[in-house]
Amino acid sequence: MFLHGYPHVERDSEGINDPLYASALIIDDGENQIGFCAVDVIFVSKEITKEIRERVEKSIDIKGENLMVSASHTHSGPVTVADAFYDPIVPEPDPEYISYLISKITQVFIEAYHDKRRSKIAITSADSTGVGGNRHDKLGPVDSEVPVIVVRDFDQGHIFALSIIHCMHPTVLHEDSKLISADFPGYTRKFISDNLGEDVVLLYQTGPSGNQSPRHFIDSNSLSEARRLGFLLGKRITENILRLNERDYQEWLSLKVQKTFLDLPRKRFMSLEDAKEKVAIVKTKLDLMRLYEKQETEIRTVECDWFGAEENLKLTKMSINGGLEKVYETILPIEISSVALGDVHFIFLPGELFVEYSLKIKSILPGNVYVSTLSNGVLAGYIVTQEAEKKGVYEAFNSIFSWESGELIVETVHKMLQN
């Protein structure tokens, strides 16, 4: 299958390094039920989420709107949504695979529901420092706090499920890798399985990480480096779990789900002439850096800027001819969901937000709110900061929404948490 994640590159899979998983967790407090599902794919669309919710609600006694479906965002998995930028290299999603994907996610939700058992839950966190960072500036903003929901069998006492959120692009593997893989999160899953037990189900969700990647923290874009980072994260999580004592686990947590829908302000595009000039300027810079054999990480940053300039040119043309309106219609309004487990809130947002928005949302209730992105739908491009839009970085060129969108999302979440 075509591996989706890098623009303008023909990349068909030649084998499987590690299997892709859909992992589900149903939590029931006796009055309300909620479900999380973490999936090792690059995106889940609104249409996929809607179909899953409808199928599950018809099969078991749970509200479809209480189900959250999140993509890990691996760049070494199949195409799951149509390319909004009309990259001629990227094929349309395979209908057979999409049908398979929906069936599998529906299946794990139903299996989780029927496998419910009396449990205790602890909510802790781990530190992911060293597993990646800001891809524009090694010393730039990061969110290295990884929340961990630990679910333990009430009678037997053993841990059987973990749900985590990590603000990091899973992009150790680049376009030269032709193997299907969950990237470093797949190795995190393996470490936890090896050390906490094969029956421990890990839900790996990705938080706001639009400007986060392992780029400056690896020696190569290799499977061995994916393994090293994945094992490092797995070790940190495992060590923190093993430090928990009996009083950290709770026998009962109230559940509350809130949901709102939000329109987002469109981006103001540059003129067609300026967009063409930007492509030429960035391409010249890239050619010079390659000529003078600059550091690979520096070249990669400018290479991404070139991708972004090319995509910005396409988007500018689409905005002129009205093609972008079709994209907006499939995306908007976005869904924002809040799930409270006791006094800890988990926010589910679509799309790729810069990490600064994770930090802003978390500052509303420090230690009691965490953000999962790429959930219940997709956004074309990124949600960047005002500073990034001014600088004209790759992600800003790749976006179809203005930076005000991020501030509006933070404001909306703040209001939700006050209810």
C-alpha positions as CSV (number, residue, x, y, z in Angstrom):
1,M,0.0,0.0,0.0
2,F,1.0,3.6,-0.5
3,L,2.6,5.0,2.7
4,H,1.2,8.5,3.5
5,G,3.0,11.3,5.2
6,Y,5.6,12.9,2.9
7,P,4.7,15.1,-0.1
8,H,5.7,14.5,-3.7
9,V,7.2,11.1,-3.0
10,E,6.1,7.7,-4.5
11,R,6.3,5.4,-1.5
12,D,4.7,1.9,-1.7
13,S,5.1,-0.5,1.2
14,E,7.5,-3.4,0.8
15,G,6.8,-5.2,4.0
16,I,5.7,-4.8,7.7
17,N,8.2,-3.8,10.4
18,D,5.6,-3.8,13.2
19,P,1.8,-4.2,12.9
20,L,-0.6,-1.2,13.2
21,Y,-3.0,-1.4,16.0
22,A,-6.4,0.0,17.0
23,S,-6.8,-0.1,20.8
24,A,-10.0,0.7,22.7
25,L,-10.9,1.5,26.3
26,I,-14.4,1.8,27.6
27,I,-14.9,3.4,31.0
28,D,-18.3,3.1,32.8
29,D,-19.1,4.8,36.2
30,G,-22.5,3.1,36.4
31,E,-24.3,6.1,34.9
32,N,-22.2,7.2,32.0
33,Q,-20.0,5.4,29.6
34,I,-17.2,6.9,27.4
35,G,-14.9,5.2,24.9
36,F,-11.4,6.0,23.6
37,C,-9.8,4.4,20.6
38,A,-6.2,5.1,19.5
39,V,-5.4,4.1,15.9
40,D,-2.0,3.7,14.2
41,V,-2.9,5.7,11.1
42,I,-2.0,9.2,9.9
43,F,-5.6,10.6,10.1
44,V,-9.2,9.7,10.9
45,S,-11.8,11.8,9.1
46,K,-15.2,13.1,10.3
47,E,-16.8,10.6,8.0
48,I,-14.9,7.7,9.4
49,T,-15.6,8.8,12.9
50,K,-19.3,9.2,12.2
51,E,-19.6,5.8,10.6
52,I,-17.8,4.1,13.6
53,R,-20.0,5.9,16.1
54,E,-23.2,4.9,14.3
55,R,-22.2,1.3,14.1
56,V,-21.1,1.0,17.7
57,E,-24.2,2.7,19.0
58,K,-26.4,0.2,17.1
59,S,-24.4,-2.7,18.5
60,I,-24.0,-1.9,22.2
61,D,-25.5,0.3,24.9
62,I,-23.3,3.4,24.5
63,K,-23.9,6.8,23.0
64,G,-21.9,7.2,19.7
65,E,-21.2,10.8,20.7
66,N,-19.3,9.6,23.7
67,L,-16.7,7.7,21.6
68,M,-13.4,9.4,20.8
69,V,-11.3,8.2,17.9
70,S,-7.7,9.4,17.7
71,A,-4.9,8.9,15.1
72,S,-1.3,8.4,16.3
73,H,-0.2,10.2,13.0
74,T,2.3,7.6,11.9
75,H,3.8,8.6,8.5
76,S,4.4,4.9,7.7
77,G,0.8,3.7,7.3
78,P,-1.8,3.7,4.5
79,V,-3.7,6.6,3.0
80,T,-6.9,7.2,5.1
81,V,-8.2,10.6,3.8
82,A,-8.1,12.3,0.5
83,D,-5.2,14.7,0.0
84,A,-6.6,18.2,0.5
85,F,-3.8,19.8,-1.5
86,Y,-4.2,17.5,-4.5
87,D,-0.7,16.1,-4.4
88,P,-0.6,14.2,-7.7
89,I,1.6,11.5,-6.2
90,V,-0.7,10.7,-3.3
91,P,-3.5,8.3,-4.4
92,E,-7.1,8.4,-3.1
93,P,-7.8,6.2,0.0
94,D,-8.4,2.6,-0.9
95,P,-12.2,2.0,-0.3
96,E,-11.5,-1.6,0.7
97,Y,-9.0,-0.5,3.3
98,I,-11.3,2.3,4.7
99,S,-14.0,-0.3,5.1
100,Y,-11.6,-2.6,6.8
101,L,-10.4,0.2,9.1
102,I,-13.9,1.2,10.1
103,S,-14.8,-2.5,10.8
104,K,-11.7,-3.0,13.0
105,I,-12.2,0.1,15.1
106,T,-15.9,-0.8,15.5
107,Q,-14.9,-4.3,16.5
108,V,-12.4,-3.2,19.2
109,F,-14.9,-0.8,20.8
110,I,-17.5,-3.7,21.0
111,E,-14.9,-6.1,22.3
112,A,-13.8,-3.6,25.0
113,Y,-17.4,-3.1,26.0
114,H,-18.0,-6.8,26.4
115,D,-14.7,-7.3,28.3
116,K,-15.6,-4.6,30.9
117,R,-14.5,-5.6,34.4
118,R,-14.5,-4.0,37.8
119,S,-11.3,-1.8,38.0
120,K,-9.3,0.8,39.7
121,I,-7.8,3.8,37.9
122,A,-4.8,5.9,38.5
123,I,-3.8,9.0,36.6
124,T,-0.1,9.8,36.5
125,S,2.4,11.3,34.1
126,A,5.8,10.6,32.7
127,D,8.6,12.9,31.3
128,S,9.4,12.5,27.6
129,T,12.5,14.8,27.6
130,G,14.9,13.5,25.0
131,V,12.3,11.7,22.8
132,G,12.1,14.8,20.6
133,G,11.5,18.5,20.8
134,N,10.8,21.6,18.8
135,R,11.7,21.0,15.2
136,H,12.4,24.7,14.4
137,D,14.6,25.4,17.5
138,K,16.1,22.7,19.7
139,L,15.6,25.0,22.7
140,G,12.1,26.1,21.6
141,P,8.8,25.4,23.3
142,V,7.9,21.7,24.2
143,D,5.4,19.9,26.3
144,S,7.2,16.8,27.7
145,E,4.5,15.8,30.2
146,V,2.9,12.6,29.1
147,P,-0.4,11.9,31.0
148,V,-1.0,8.2,31.7
149,I,-4.3,6.6,32.6
150,V,-3.6,3.3,34.3
151,V,-6.4,0.7,34.6
152,R,-6.0,-2.1,37.0
153,D,-8.2,-5.2,37.6
154,F,-10.0,-4.7,41.0
155,D,-9.9,-8.3,42.0
156,Q,-6.7,-9.6,40.5
157,G,-4.7,-6.4,40.9
158,H,-2.9,-6.5,37.6
159,I,-2.7,-3.7,35.1
160,F,-4.5,-4.4,31.8
161,A,-4.7,-1.0,30.1
162,L,-2.8,2.2,29.6
163,S,-3.9,5.4,27.8
164,I,-1.2,8.0,27.1
165,I,-0.9,11.3,25.2
166,H,2.4,12.4,23.8
167,C,3.0,15.8,22.1
168,M,5.4,14.6,19.4
169,H,5.4,13.8,15.7
170,P,6.1,10.1,15.2
171,T,8.4,10.8,12.3
172,V,11.7,9.1,13.0
173,L,11.1,7.2,9.8
174,H,11.3,9.2,6.6
175,E,10.3,8.6,2.9
176,D,13.2,6.2,2.3
177,S,11.6,3.7,4.8
178,K,9.2,1.4,2.8
179,L,8.0,-0.7,5.8
180,I,4.6,-0.3,7.4
181,S,5.3,0.9,11.0
182,A,3.8,2.8,13.9
183,D,7.2,4.5,14.1
184,F,8.6,4.9,17.6
185,P,5.2,4.6,19.4
186,G,5.2,1.0,18.1
187,Y,8.4,0.4,20.1
188,T,6.9,2.1,23.1
189,R,4.1,-0.5,22.9
190,K,6.7,-3.3,22.7
191,F,8.7,-2.1,25.7
192,I,5.5,-1.9,27.8
193,S,4.4,-5.3,26.6
194,D,7.8,-6.8,27.5
195,N,7.9,-5.2,30.9
196,L,4.4,-4.9,32.1
197,G,2.8,-8.0,30.4
198,E,1.7,-9.0,27.0
199,D,-2.0,-8.5,27.9
200,V,-1.5,-4.8,28.7
201,V,-3.3,-2.8,26.0
202,L,-1.7,0.6,25.2
203,L,-3.6,3.4,23.7
204,Y,-1.1,5.9,22.2
205,Q,-2.6,9.3,21.3
206,T,-0.7,12.3,19.9
207,G,-1.1,15.7,21.5
208,P,-0.5,19.2,20.0
209,S,2.8,18.6,18.1
210,G,2.6,20.6,14.9
211,N,6.1,22.0,15.5
212,Q,7.4,19.0,17.4
213,S,9.6,16.1,16.0
214,P,12.6,13.9,16.8
215,R,14.6,15.8,14.1
216,H,17.3,17.2,16.4
217,F,17.4,14.3,18.8
218,I,18.3,11.3,16.5
219,D,21.4,10.2,14.7
220,S,19.6,8.8,11.7
221,N,16.1,8.2,10.3
222,S,16.3,4.5,11.0
223,L,14.4,1.7,12.7
224,S,17.2,1.5,15.3
225,E,16.6,5.1,16.3
226,A,12.8,4.6,16.3
227,R,13.5,1.7,18.7
228,R,15.8,3.8,20.9
229,L,13.3,6.6,21.3
230,G,10.3,4.2,21.7
231,F,12.1,2.2,24.4
232,L,13.1,5.4,26.2
233,L,9.5,6.6,26.4
234,G,8.3,3.2,27.3
235,K,10.9,3.0,30.1
236,R,9.9,6.4,31.5
237,I,6.2,5.4,31.5
238,T,6.9,2.0,33.1
239,E,9.1,3.4,35.8
240,N,6.4,6.0,36.8
241,I,3.7,3.3,36.9
242,L,5.8,1.0,39.1
243,R,6.2,3.9,41.6
244,L,2.4,4.1,42.1
245,N,1.1,2.8,45.4
246,E,-2.4,1.7,46.5
247,R,-3.6,5.2,47.5
248,D,-2.9,6.4,43.9
249,Y,-5.7,4.2,42.6
250,Q,-9.3,5.1,42.8
251,E,-12.3,2.8,42.8
252,W,-14.7,5.2,41.3
253,L,-14.5,8.3,39.1
254,S,-17.4,10.3,37.8
255,L,-17.6,10.7,34.0
256,K,-18.7,13.8,32.2
257,V,-18.7,14.5,28.5
258,Q,-19.1,18.0,26.9
259,K,-19.1,18.8,23.2
260,T,-19.2,21.9,21.1
261,F,-18.8,22.7,17.4
262,L,-16.7,25.6,16.2
263,D,-16.1,27.5,12.9
264,L,-12.6,28.7,12.3
265,P,-11.3,31.8,10.6
266,R,-9.8,31.2,7.2
267,K,-6.2,32.2,6.3
268,R,-5.5,35.3,4.3
269,F,-3.4,34.1,1.3
270,M,-0.7,36.1,-0.4
271,S,-0.9,37.1,-4.0
272,L,-0.2,34.5,-6.7
273,E,3.0,36.4,-7.8
274,D,4.3,36.5,-4.2
275,A,3.6,32.8,-3.8
276,K,5.5,31.9,-6.9
277,E,8.4,34.1,-5.8
278,K,8.5,32.4,-2.4
279,V,8.9,29.0,-4.0
280,A,11.8,30.3,-6.1
281,I,13.5,31.9,-3.1
282,V,13.3,28.8,-0.9
283,K,14.3,26.4,-3.6
284,T,17.4,28.5,-4.3
285,K,18.3,28.4,-0.6
286,L,17.8,24.6,-0.5
287,D,20.0,24.1,-3.6
288,L,22.8,26.2,-2.0
289,M,22.6,24.3,1.3
290,R,22.9,21.0,-0.6
291,L,25.8,22.4,-2.7
292,Y,27.8,23.5,0.4
293,E,26.8,20.2,2.3
294,K,25.3,21.8,5.3
295,Q,24.1,19.7,8.2
296,E,21.4,17.2,7.4
297,T,19.0,18.6,10.0
298,E,19.4,22.1,8.6
299,I,18.8,20.9,5.1
300,R,15.7,19.0,6.2
301,T,14.2,22.1,7.8
302,V,14.7,24.1,4.5
303,E,13.5,21.1,2.5
304,C,10.2,21.2,4.5
305,D,10.0,25.0,3.9
306,W,10.2,24.2,0.2
307,F,7.4,21.6,0.5
308,G,5.4,24.3,2.4
309,A,6.1,27.0,-0.3
310,E,5.0,24.6,-3.0
311,E,1.8,23.7,-1.1
312,N,1.2,27.4,-0.4
313,L,1.3,28.0,-4.1
314,K,-1.3,25.3,-4.7
315,L,-3.5,26.6,-1.9
316,T,-3.2,30.2,-3.2
317,K,-4.4,29.0,-6.6
318,M,-7.2,27.0,-5.0
319,S,-8.3,30.1,-3.0
320,I,-8.5,32.1,-6.2
321,N,-10.5,29.5,-8.1
322,G,-12.8,28.6,-5.2
323,G,-11.4,25.1,-4.8
324,L,-10.7,25.7,-1.1
325,E,-14.4,26.1,-0.3
326,K,-14.9,22.4,-1.0
327,V,-12.2,21.6,1.5
328,Y,-13.7,23.9,4.2
329,E,-17.1,22.2,3.7
330,T,-15.6,18.8,4.6
331,I,-13.8,20.1,7.7
332,L,-16.0,22.7,9.3
333,P,-17.4,23.0,11.9
334,I,-14.8,21.3,14.0
335,E,-15.8,19.1,17.0
336,I,-14.3,19.9,20.4
337,S,-14.9,17.3,23.1
338,S,-14.1,17.3,26.8
339,V,-14.1,14.1,28.8
340,A,-13.8,14.5,32.6
341,L,-12.6,11.5,34.7
342,G,-13.2,12.9,38.1
343,D,-11.5,16.3,38.2
344,V,-9.1,15.5,35.3
345,H,-10.2,16.7,31.9
346,F,-9.1,15.3,28.5
347,I,-9.7,17.6,25.5
348,F,-10.1,16.0,22.1
349,L,-9.4,18.2,19.1
350,P,-9.0,17.6,15.3
351,G,-5.9,18.6,13.4
352,E,-2.3,19.4,14.1
353,L,-1.9,22.3,16.6
354,F,1.4,23.9,17.6
355,V,2.6,22.8,21.1
356,E,2.1,26.3,22.4
357,Y,-1.7,25.7,22.3
358,S,-1.2,22.6,24.5
359,L,0.6,24.7,27.0
360,K,-2.0,27.4,27.0
361,I,-4.9,25.0,27.5
362,K,-3.1,23.1,30.2
363,S,-2.4,26.4,32.1
364,I,-6.2,26.8,32.6
365,L,-6.2,23.9,35.1
366,P,-2.5,22.9,35.7
367,G,-2.2,19.2,36.3
368,N,-5.8,18.6,35.6
369,V,-6.2,19.0,31.8
370,Y,-4.6,17.3,28.8
371,V,-5.1,17.6,25.1
372,S,-5.4,14.9,22.4
373,T,-5.3,16.0,18.8
374,L,-5.9,14.4,15.4
375,S,-9.2,13.2,17.1
376,N,-12.7,12.8,15.5
377,G,-11.7,14.5,12.3
378,V,-9.0,16.2,10.3
379,L,-7.9,19.7,9.5
380,A,-6.0,20.5,6.3
381,G,-2.7,21.7,7.4
382,Y,-1.7,23.1,10.8
383,I,-2.9,25.5,13.4
384,V,0.2,27.7,13.9
385,T,1.0,30.6,16.2
386,Q,1.1,34.3,15.2
387,E,4.9,34.2,15.4
388,A,5.1,31.2,13.1
389,E,2.8,32.8,10.6
390,K,4.9,36.0,10.6
391,K,8.1,34.0,10.1
392,G,6.6,32.0,7.3
393,V,7.7,28.6,8.5
394,Y,6.7,25.4,6.7
395,E,3.6,24.7,8.8
396,A,2.2,28.3,8.3
397,F,2.4,27.9,4.5
398,N,0.8,24.5,4.8
399,S,-2.2,25.9,6.7
400,I,-5.6,27.0,5.5
401,F,-6.6,28.6,8.8
402,S,-5.2,31.7,10.4
403,W,-3.3,31.7,13.7
404,E,-6.4,33.2,15.3
405,S,-8.0,29.8,15.1
406,G,-5.6,28.5,17.7
407,E,-6.5,31.3,20.1
408,L,-10.2,30.7,19.4
409,I,-9.9,27.0,20.3
410,V,-8.1,27.8,23.6
411,E,-10.8,30.4,24.4
412,T,-13.6,27.8,23.6
413,V,-11.9,25.1,25.7
414,H,-11.6,27.5,28.6
415,K,-15.3,28.2,28.5
416,M,-16.1,24.5,28.4
417,L,-14.0,23.8,31.5
418,Q,-15.8,26.5,33.4
419,N,-19.1,24.6,33.1
